[in-house]
Amino acid sequence: MNSDNFKVNLSLRDTLSKLDFGIVKESVTGEKIDYHIIAGNEDNGAILLVYEKYFQRVGNRITLTIVLDNINGPTEVHSIGGGAAQGMFFKFDLGASESFTSLPREILSKYIV
């Protein structure tokens, strides 16, 4: 499991739109599983997102959970990748989880504050 945390100068709605485009539209296997508005609306508050994508290097689908919130100012993006490791005891995933977890940072790189 990997995680990442950063802030962007976009609204929740714009951040959500760019993530959907980068993870789902520009990917063959990426899909948004669900999202939930935690507080407020798509302009102000917090949104929980869950994406999934197939990674051939580990031979399975990996999840990416993202929390967006702008409750305290700029939109904060917190992403957590998981589900990449195979087997009961080993958590070695050939870097697939880290790669998926860093994808929001890549997509939103020019908006990071």
C-alpha positions in Angstrom: 0.0 0.0 0.0 1.3 3.5 -0.9 -0.2 6.9 -0.3 0.3 10.4 -1.5 -0.9 13.8 -0.3 -0.8 17.2 -2.1 -2.8 20.4 -2.7 -4.0 21.8 -6.1 -5.4 25.2 -7.1 -8.6 23.7 -8.7 -12.1 23.4 -7.5 -13.4 20.0 -6.4 -15.4 19.7 -9.6 -12.4 20.5 -11.8 -10.1 18.2 -9.9 -12.7 15.3 -10.2 -13.0 16.0 -13.9 -9.3 15.9 -14.6 -8.8 12.7 -12.5 -11.7 11.0 -14.3 -10.2 12.0 -17.7 -6.7 10.9 -16.8 -7.5 7.6 -15.0 -10.6 6.5 -17.0 -10.7 8.1 -20.4 -6.9 7.9 -21.1 -6.7 4.3 -20.0 -7.8 1.0 -21.5 -8.5 -0.7 -18.2 -9.1 2.2 -15.7 -12.6 2.7 -14.4 -14.3 4.7 -11.6 -16.0 2.2 -9.3 -18.0 4.8 -7.3 -17.8 8.2 -5.6 -19.5 9.6 -2.6 -19.9 13.3 -1.6 -19.0 13.3 2.1 -19.8 16.9 3.0 -21.1 19.9 0.9 -21.3 19.4 -2.8 -19.0 19.1 -5.8 -17.9 22.7 -5.4 -17.2 22.8 -1.7 -16.7 20.0 0.8 -15.2 16.5 0.4 -15.5 13.7 -2.1 -14.4 10.1 -1.8 -13.5 8.4 -5.1 -12.6 4.7 -5.8 -10.9 3.8 -9.1 -9.7 0.4 -10.3 -7.3 -0.5 -13.0 -5.7 -3.7 -14.4 -2.0 -4.0 -14.1 -0.4 -6.7 -16.3 2.8 -6.8 -14.3 1.0 -8.2 -11.2 -1.8 -9.9 -13.2 -4.7 -8.3 -11.3 -6.8 -5.2 -10.7 -5.6 -2.6 -8.3 -7.7 -0.1 -6.4 -7.0 3.6 -6.0 -8.9 5.4 -3.3 -8.8 9.2 -3.4 -10.2 11.8 -1.0 -10.6 15.3 -2.3 -11.5 18.2 0.1 -11.4 21.9 0.1 -12.8 22.5 3.5 -9.7 24.4 4.7 -8.8 26.3 1.5 -7.1 24.8 -1.5 -8.2 21.4 -2.7 -6.3 18.6 -1.0 -5.8 15.3 -2.8 -5.0 12.2 -0.7 -4.6 9.0 -2.7 -4.1 5.4 -1.5 -3.3 2.5 -3.7 -3.9 -1.1 -2.7 -4.8 -4.6 -3.6 -1.8 -5.2 -5.8 0.1 -7.8 -3.8 -0.5 -11.5 -4.5 -0.4 -14.1 -1.9 -1.3 -14.2 1.8 2.0 -13.1 3.3 3.9 -11.3 0.6 3.2 -7.7 -0.2 5.5 -7.4 -3.2 3.7 -5.9 -6.2 6.6 -4.9 -8.6 5.8 -1.2 -8.1 2.3 -1.4 -9.4 0.7 0.1 -6.3 3.2 3.0 -6.2 2.6 3.6 -9.9 -1.2 3.9 -9.5 -0.9 5.9 -6.3 1.3 8.5 -8.0 -1.0 8.8 -11.1 -3.1 11.7 -9.5 0.0 13.7 -8.9 1.1 13.2 -12.6 -2.4 14.1 -13.9 -2.6 17.3 -11.7 1.1 18.2 -11.7 0.7 21.7 -13.2 -2.0 22.6 -10.6 0.0 21.6 -7.5 0.5 24.4 -5.0 
